[in-house]
Amino acid sequence: MGRTRSGAGNDNDVHNTDNRRVYCTFAGLVLVWCGKKWRNDVKVTKKALVRHMAVVLLAGWFLVGAGLAWGGEDGVPKSPDLSAVRVLDLETAQRIALASNPTMGVAMARVEQARARVRQAASTWWPSVDLTASGGRTRMSETVWQQTQALAKLYGQNMDRTNEEYAAGLQATWILFDGFYRSFSQDQAEYGEKSAAAGQTDARRLLAAAVAEAFLNAQLAQTNQKIAEADRDFYTQQLGDAQNRFDVGAGPWGDVLNIKVQLNSAKTRTLLAAREFEAAGYGLAALLGIPDAEFPEGVKLEELGSRLDVDEKTDPAKQLIAEALEQRPDIRQLALSVQQAEAGIGMAEARFYPSLQVAGAYNGSRQGDMGLSSDDFGNSIFLNLSWNLFSGGADRAASFEAKQARREARYALLNLRNQVAAEVRQGITLLEAAREQVLLQRDSVGLVEENRELARNAYEAGEASLVRLNEAQRDLTATYGRLAQAQVAFSRARQRLLAATGRNIVPFEEPAARP
């Protein structure tokens, strides 16, 4: 009735398995020795029984140690150390988050739970052995004792009012056949383990995508702050020039007042942009796994657009869709759910078959004292066959339910595949639109920079009014803002397309772990 087990493993499992074998081997030898001692003694004294029970308890502790050695708990992940980081880029942020975010610990715990369920399913192939022991003292009431004593005297016997009874036993059961339930149960558990592993990978994909969104939002806020600061610095310089012209009688006081108003507006925008960057930093810090979501002071984000390559070619949609359908971990997870449902059908239909079980027991009891001897023990062995012939249609209903669960999983998988294809196509479209916007805004920046310089030179030469200079400066500030938004839109569309195809976690995986 054996079977070959196939499933994911690691070095830690091998180490725990070796420990378990050592513990179980030692405990088995101790129990065998103890059984021989009991068999050889004609009568076990109280002292010997206590000694033997102590040895049995020691063996039991080693068996418990085998269970504890099977697996352990990992500690709380360490918070990231950003003391050496001065400029944080997106890839580094994603790497930190994948190592420190608590949700990765949640996903890993689910994998360990699934791995433990596989071991539970595999344990049903082995016999179950139980050791029992009991001892009791009974003191009869006066009325019952008098009646019992009277009956005993009729036969020339004497009955004590207080009785002691001790018992010990060893029972074993082994399922020989259960309609292939154990086989399908272990298959389902192994598919569940693989599904949990795929879920862990998908959690990494989603976390990397979330970090990219938060990082780009913070990058945009940081860029808006620099744009506002540049606008403030420009009007600060213009205010000094206007004040000097007014002091020498070459400029009107109205220009000084107008520039002060513009300077105050620029300062307001600078303060708001700084607060927005601070708020965005809190969200990013939470994703990075930083305690209390406190983004460290002195850490700046990489300049927006420093690694922007709008000329990079995008692969054809069909190629990206095929790659996504093959690599996306959530698709693998749902495909494994279909296989789990198929194993569930086998488990449900196992009720249609008989079950065969062998059971044995070695029990003994003694009254008066705990000195059990070999004469106090007996043994029994049974071969039990059970076959349910009618249960009101429950078995067929369970089989139908399992088949519908498989149908549900198949439709869910088909729906997810369609959604993935849509995500890829939408990502390509948004990426192309963002690329065009970046190129357009770059051209516009060059134009408005030249226009602002012309307006400033004309104003300083007295050939243009301050109104034209203010208008040119506002156009420049707005165009810089639109360029930053276009660059973030392009980077966001690129990251979403990488997430849609499953490529966004490839740089963080070991080569052997890639599908």
BELGIUR-V939808 format. One record per residue. N is the residue number from 1. OMEGA is omega in whole degrees, -180 to 180 (NA if undefined). NEAR is the number of other ideal C-beta (glycine too) atoms within 10 Angstrom. D_FIRST is the distance of its C-alpha to the first C-alpha in Angstrom with 2 decimals. Layout:
N	OMEGA	NEAR	D_FIRST
N	OMEGA	NEAR	D_FIRST
This chain:
1	-179	12	0.00
2	178	5	3.81
3	178	12	6.70
4	-177	4	10.36
5	176	13	12.62
6	180	8	16.11
7	-179	16	18.96
8	179	14	22.45
9	177	12	23.23
10	-177	9	26.39
11	-179	7	27.99
12	177	10	28.09
13	180	15	24.32
14	180	10	24.04
15	180	11	26.77
16	178	18	25.24
17	178	14	21.88
18	177	11	23.92
19	-179	15	25.84
20	179	17	22.83
21	179	11	21.53
22	-180	14	25.05
23	-177	21	25.46
24	179	15	22.25
25	180	12	22.97
26	-180	16	26.51
27	178	20	25.71
28	178	13	23.24
29	179	11	26.00
30	180	16	28.51
31	177	18	26.57
32	179	11	26.04
33	180	13	29.78
34	178	18	30.72
35	178	14	28.80
36	178	10	30.59
37	179	14	33.90
38	-178	18	33.41
39	-178	9	32.50
40	-180	8	35.55
41	176	16	38.03
42	178	7	39.67
43	-178	11	40.63
44	178	20	39.68
45	178	13	42.79
46	-179	10	43.03
47	180	9	43.55
48	-180	14	40.56
49	178	18	38.36
50	180	12	39.55
51	-180	14	38.82
52	180	19	35.27
53	177	14	34.61
54	178	11	36.03
55	179	15	33.59
56	178	18	30.66
57	177	11	32.07
58	177	14	32.41
59	178	22	28.75
60	177	14	28.04
61	178	12	30.30
62	177	17	28.41
63	175	17	25.15
64	177	12	27.13
65	177	17	28.38
66	178	19	24.88
67	179	10	24.48
68	180	12	27.96
69	-178	16	27.40
70	-179	15	24.53
71	-179	13	27.19
72	-180	10	30.86
73	176	6	33.53
74	178	9	35.92
75	178	7	39.60
76	-179	7	42.04
77	-180	14	42.94
78	177	9	46.36
79	-178	12	49.22
80	178	20	50.54
81	-179	11	53.53
82	-177	18	56.19
83	-179	9	58.99
84	-177	5	59.23
85	176	16	59.05
86	177	9	62.40
87	-176	11	61.56
88	176	21	58.19
89	-174	16	56.84
90	-177	18	54.15
91	177	16	51.45
92	178	15	51.97
93	178	24	51.84
94	179	25	48.53
95	178	17	47.09
96	-179	20	48.33
97	-180	27	46.88
98	180	20	43.41
99	-169	14	43.49
100	-177	19	45.18
101	-178	23	44.73
102	180	11	42.76
103	175	16	40.85
104	174	18	38.98
105	176	15	37.79
106	-179	11	36.70
107	179	20	34.66
108	178	16	33.08
109	177	14	32.20
110	177	18	30.39
111	180	19	28.34
112	176	15	27.47
113	179	12	26.54
114	179	21	24.15
115	177	22	22.67
116	178	14	22.25
117	176	18	20.49
118	180	23	17.87
119	176	17	17.37
120	179	12	17.31
121	-180	20	14.56
122	-178	17	12.45
123	-179	11	13.33
124	176	14	11.53
125	-177	15	8.15
126	177	9	10.36
127	177	13	12.27
128	-178	12	15.76
129	-178	13	18.69
130	176	10	22.22
131	-179	13	25.52
132	175	11	28.45
133	-180	13	32.11
134	176	10	35.22
135	-177	11	38.86
136	179	9	41.69
137	-177	9	45.36
138	175	10	47.00
139	-176	9	50.76
140	175	16	51.94
141	-178	9	54.90
142	-178	8	58.22
143	-179	8	58.14
144	-179	10	54.64
145	178	15	55.29
146	179	13	58.54
147	-179	13	56.90
148	179	14	54.03
149	179	15	56.54
150	179	10	58.65
151	-179	11	55.83
152	-180	13	54.81
153	177	11	58.41
154	-179	7	58.41
155	177	6	55.94
156	-179	6	57.67
157	178	9	55.21
158	-176	7	55.59
159	175	15	53.35
160	179	14	53.16
161	180	14	53.54
162	-179	9	51.03
163	174	13	47.52
164	-180	14	44.74
165	-179	15	41.08
166	-179	20	38.27
167	175	17	34.53
168	-178	23	31.46
169	178	17	27.81
170	-179	18	24.28
171	178	15	21.47
172	176	14	17.70
173	-179	15	15.13
174	178	15	11.34
175	-179	19	9.73
176	-180	13	7.09
177	-180	15	7.68
178	179	21	10.36
179	180	18	11.26
180	180	16	9.50
181	-178	19	11.93
182	-180	20	10.22
183	180	19	9.64
184	178	21	13.28
185	179	22	14.50
186	176	23	13.62
187	-179	24	15.17
188	179	22	18.11
189	180	21	18.58
190	174	24	18.63
191	177	23	21.10
192	178	22	23.01
193	178	23	23.35
194	178	20	24.71
195	177	23	26.91
196	177	23	28.30
197	176	21	29.09
198	177	22	30.89
199	176	19	32.67
200	178	20	33.84
201	179	23	35.26
202	176	19	36.94
203	176	21	38.45
204	179	22	39.94
205	-179	23	41.34
206	179	17	42.93
207	178	21	44.29
208	178	25	45.85
209	179	19	47.45
210	177	19	48.75
211	178	24	50.23
212	179	24	51.94
213	-179	16	53.50
214	-180	21	54.72
215	-179	28	55.98
216	175	23	57.94
217	178	19	59.43
218	177	24	60.55
219	179	26	61.86
220	178	24	63.90
221	178	22	65.30
222	179	22	66.23
223	177	23	67.94
224	177	22	69.80
225	179	20	71.02
226	177	16	72.39
227	179	22	74.06
228	178	23	75.69
229	177	16	76.81
230	177	14	78.35
231	178	22	80.17
232	-180	20	81.41
233	179	13	82.62
234	-179	20	84.45
235	175	22	86.34
236	178	13	87.07
237	-180	13	88.78
238	179	23	90.58
239	177	17	91.80
240	179	11	93.36
241	-179	16	95.08
242	179	24	96.36
243	179	15	97.66
244	179	12	99.50
245	179	16	101.06
246	-179	15	102.16
247	-180	10	103.65
248	178	7	105.82
249	-179	7	106.72
250	-178	10	104.85
251	-179	18	102.21
252	176	13	102.13
253	178	10	100.68
254	178	11	98.63
255	179	20	96.47
256	180	19	95.73
257	-179	11	94.73
258	-179	20	92.60
259	176	23	90.70
260	177	14	90.15
261	179	11	88.54
262	179	21	86.29
263	178	19	85.44
264	177	12	84.47
265	179	15	82.21
266	177	22	80.57
267	178	16	80.07
268	179	12	78.44
269	179	19	76.02
270	180	20	75.26
271	180	13	74.45
272	180	14	72.23
273	179	20	70.38
274	178	16	69.85
275	178	12	68.36
276	177	17	66.07
277	178	21	64.85
278	179	13	64.30
279	178	12	62.29
280	178	21	60.19
281	178	23	59.54
282	178	15	58.03
283	178	17	55.46
284	-180	24	54.62
285	179	21	54.39
286	179	19	51.87
287	179	23	49.59
288	-180	27	50.04
289	179	22	48.77
290	-179	22	52.19
291	179	10	52.69
292	177	8	54.98
293	-179	14	55.13
294	-179	11	58.25
295	-174	20	58.91
296	177	15	60.54
297	179	6	64.23
298	178	8	65.44
299	177	14	62.44
300	176	10	63.50
301	178	23	61.50
302	-179	17	61.83
303	179	14	64.71
304	178	19	63.88
305	-178	19	63.84
306	179	10	63.88
307	-176	11	60.79
308	179	17	61.34
309	-178	10	61.06
310	-180	17	62.06
311	180	7	62.35
312	-178	9	58.63
313	177	6	57.27
314	179	14	54.51
315	179	13	51.77
316	-176	10	51.72
317	-178	14	50.03
318	180	11	47.49
319	-180	12	46.38
320	179	22	46.05
321	178	21	44.16
322	179	14	41.65
323	180	16	41.27
324	180	22	40.85
325	180	16	38.17
326	-172	12	36.22
327	-175	18	36.89
328	-178	25	37.32
329	179	21	34.59
330	175	19	35.03
331	176	20	34.19
332	-179	20	30.99
333	179	20	30.23
334	176	20	30.77
335	177	19	28.80
336	175	22	25.78
337	175	21	26.57
338	179	19	26.26
339	175	18	22.73
340	179	20	21.98
341	177	20	23.47
342	175	19	21.38
343	177	21	18.16
344	176	23	20.00
345	178	20	20.40
346	178	18	16.68
347	180	21	16.50
348	-178	21	19.53
349	174	19	18.41
350	178	21	15.21
351	-180	18	17.88
352	-176	12	18.49
353	175	14	15.33
354	175	12	14.93
355	-177	17	12.96
356	-176	17	11.85
357	175	16	12.47
358	-178	14	13.62
359	178	16	16.72
360	-178	16	19.19
361	175	16	22.60
362	-170	15	25.41
363	176	15	28.59
364	179	18	32.25
365	-179	14	35.54
366	178	19	39.20
367	175	12	42.50
368	179	10	45.49
369	-176	12	44.08
370	-180	18	40.95
371	-180	16	41.06
372	177	21	37.83
373	-180	14	37.41
374	179	13	34.83
375	-178	10	36.60
376	-176	17	35.73
377	173	17	31.95
378	-179	11	29.67
379	179	11	25.97
380	176	10	23.77
381	-176	10	20.23
382	171	10	18.98
383	-173	10	16.25
384	176	12	16.84
385	177	10	16.36
386	-179	9	18.03
387	179	11	18.91
388	-178	12	21.70
389	180	5	24.13
390	178	7	26.80
391	178	11	27.38
392	179	7	30.56
393	-178	9	29.09
394	-178	11	27.40
395	179	16	24.06
396	178	14	25.96
397	178	12	28.11
398	177	18	25.22
399	179	19	23.90
400	178	13	27.50
401	-180	12	27.95
402	179	19	24.98
403	177	16	26.39
404	175	12	29.78
405	176	18	28.49
406	179	18	27.27
407	178	12	30.70
408	-179	13	32.44
409	180	20	30.65
410	179	16	31.59
411	178	11	35.21
412	178	13	35.38
413	178	18	34.28
414	179	11	36.89
415	180	11	39.54
416	178	17	38.85
417	177	17	39.17
418	180	10	42.54
419	179	13	43.65
420	178	20	42.84
421	178	18	44.89
422	179	12	47.71
423	-179	19	47.64
424	-179	25	47.97
425	178	16	50.83
426	179	14	52.62
427	179	23	52.25
428	-180	19	53.83
429	-180	13	56.69
430	179	17	57.42
431	179	21	57.29
432	179	13	59.84
433	180	13	62.09
434	178	21	61.97
435	179	21	62.79
436	180	12	65.89
437	179	18	66.92
438	-180	20	66.71
439	-180	14	68.87
440	-178	13	71.35
441	175	18	71.68
442	177	15	72.17
443	-179	11	75.12
444	179	18	76.45
445	178	15	76.35
446	-180	10	78.59
447	-176	12	81.02
448	175	18	81.35
449	179	15	81.71
450	-179	12	84.66
451	179	17	86.07
452	179	20	85.89
453	178	12	87.70
454	-179	14	90.41
455	180	23	90.85
456	180	19	91.09
457	180	12	93.61
458	180	15	95.64
459	-180	22	95.63
460	178	13	96.67
461	-179	8	99.44
462	-178	10	100.61
463	-180	10	99.87
464	-179	16	97.08
465	177	14	96.47
466	180	19	93.86
467	-180	11	92.25
468	179	16	91.26
469	179	24	89.82
470	179	18	87.78
471	179	14	86.48
472	179	22	85.52
473	178	21	83.75
474	178	15	81.81
475	180	17	80.75
476	180	24	79.57
477	-180	19	77.57
478	-179	13	75.99
479	174	22	75.12
480	178	22	73.48
481	179	17	71.42
482	177	15	70.44
483	178	22	69.46
484	179	21	67.24
485	179	17	65.59
486	179	24	65.10
487	177	24	63.54
488	178	21	61.14
489	179	19	60.33
490	179	25	59.55
491	179	23	57.37
492	179	20	55.60
493	179	20	54.97
494	179	23	53.66
495	178	23	51.25
496	177	20	50.03
497	176	24	49.45
498	179	19	47.51
499	180	22	45.39
500	179	26	44.90
501	-178	25	43.55
502	-179	23	41.54
503	-171	16	43.85
504	179	23	45.30
505	-180	24	42.51
506	-180	13	42.22
507	-175	11	44.88
508	-179	15	42.95
509	173	13	39.57
510	-178	6	38.52
511	-178	5	38.27
512	-177	5	34.57
513	-178	9	33.88
514	-179	9	35.62
515	NA	11	33.67
